[in-house]
Amino acid sequence: MGNLASTYRNQGRWEEAEKLETQVLETQKTKLGANHPATLTGMASLALIYRDKGQWEEAEKLETQVLETQKTKLGANHPATLTGMANLALIYRDKGQWEDAEKLQIQALDAYKINLGANHPYTLSSMNGLASIYWEQGRWEEAKILQVQVLEAYKMKLGVDHPDILLSINGLALTYWKQGRWEEAKMLQLQVLEACKIKLGVDHPDTLTIINNLALIYIDQGQWEEAEKLLVQVVDAHKIKLGVNHPDTLISVANLASIYMDQSRWEAAEELLIQVLETSKIKLGTDHPDTLTIMNNLALIYIYQGRWEEAEKLLVQVVDARKIKLGVNHPDTLTSIANLASIYRAQGQWEEAEELLVQVLETCKIKLGTDHPNTLTTMNNLASTYRDQGRWEEAEKLHLQIIETHTIKLAADHPDTLASIANLASIYCNQGRWEEAEKLEVQVLEAFKSKLGVDHPDTLISMVNLASIYGNQCRWEEAERLQMQVLEIRKIKFGAGHPATLAIMANLAWTYENQGRWEEAETLNGQTLELPSIPPR
């Protein structure tokens, strides 16, 4: 029955798995006793099912009970006790209790090193667990150091094509991805992908995970066609292999929707997310973390379309559910509160937006640290709220802090650093400080061209911003040259009727009007009558 429960768990049939595992556990308690190793293993297995279901309180309760019994019965340094510590640390990680998670994982790791050796598989697994805790906190350099150590040890111990090595390389690639080192990340992922296809098969879950991760890199590089092609492949494979209602299938469909969102294909994205949401509610429950994430993403689609009431209704549900399920201070709860603030900000309800963002920022600083990505994102949103109210000095002060932190933590040419510099430039624009704004925007544009390429969406946005700076200084020829360049690239990349293409047409028409070129302006304006409520730049 325990093996069947494990099968159900792997199939995402968690209710059936829980029912069977509970039966097995009750039998073991009666037959073997509450402290028997087999009973403890059954409790740990049930805790894993609770983790899958997002029932972290129940998982923590069971795993704590297991750990305490193992300490008493087997000793603090027994491998089974240390495994229990590592499992409990991962539950703390999922709950956003990173200090508790880190403390436990380090304790387990130190004991593994002493008792089993630095290169024992359990030790290396514990190092990977600690790296994942650092990764979740945005401490990517610390995560990378551990991942590189594990990878080198695995190569010596297991050989270059062992599955554990492939998963380790994948983890390192994800760290590079978060650091904006996309080419290095892509090279590693392609290497792992080819090995997984040969070793495991094209439709193996690990192979599909690598394909999904590779798609994420393509998304950040603006290579949406390549990303979409990969994610469609993942979705189709998951549907055949796992079924349309399996959690992994639902996640892959939601990822595909995110590509449509990036391309402003709102209807396609909305259709997919509504479909996934309904299934997720039935399959996982209305308060499961994955269900709430889908609701959050659907709300973002409504926000970009200016459908404020629908967005607010969804986000209030998400915030309330996450407060109960995860706690007020959990990173996911804070993110949904910040998204709710963005609705208030977009509607000019700045006091409400500011109140929420200040609350989120203070919690992020205490909970995550001043240099965590979520903290910096919240600071950026608060700065934008100040900017919208004409509170330039407060906005500038925050943006300068963000730039300094990003430069130290990520590097001067990381996309997030460049985006924060561009935001500061926009503050200078609002104040008519054109020379300062131009200097910053030129810096950003050159870095984006070098880092991402001329036709990357972020590069094009920077060109649009610089053209606007030129226009506001009546440097029409320079503005027109940039706008024409953006228009041609967007026509090729997105199509003539895409909102981003139409937006740059409107900007170019404005440039023509200011030069008295009325006919050319009128021709362009005729093509831009149907702009979205929040057009991409």
Salt bridges, closest charged atoms under 4 A:
GLU15 OE2 - LYS53 NZ 3.05
GLU16 OE2 - ARG13 NH2 2.79
GLU18 OE1 - LYS53 NZ 2.36
ASP52 OD2 - ARG9 NE 2.54
GLU57 OE2 - LYS95 NZ 3.06
GLU60 OE1 - LYS95 NZ 2.35
ASP94 OD2 - ARG51 NE 3.25
ASP94 OD1 - ARG93 NH2 3.27
GLU102 OE1 - ARG139 NH1 2.90
GLU141 OE2 - LYS144 NZ 2.91
GLU142 OE1 - ARG139 NE 2.81
GLU152 OE2 - LYS155 NZ 3.94
ASP161 OD2 - LYS199 NZ 3.90
ASP164 OD2 - HIS162 ND1 3.99
GLU183 OE2 - LYS186 NZ 3.73
GLU184 OE2 - ARG181 NH2 2.74
ASP203 OD2 - LYS241 NZ 3.98
GLU228 OE1 - ARG265 NH1 3.09
GLU270 OE1 - ARG307 NH1 2.91
GLU310 OE1 - ARG307 NE 2.84
GLU354 OE1 - ARG391 NH1 2.72
ASP371 OD2 - LYS409 NZ 3.83
ASP388 OD2 - ARG345 NE 2.64
ASP388 OD1 - ARG387 NH2 3.71
GLU394 OE1 - ARG391 NE 2.78
GLU396 OE1 - ARG433 NH1 3.13
GLU436 OE1 - ARG433 NE 2.85
GLU438 OE1 - ARG475 NH1 2.73
GLU478 OE1 - ARG475 NE 2.76
GLU480 OE1 - ARG517 NH1 2.71
GLU520 OE1 - ARG517 NE 2.83
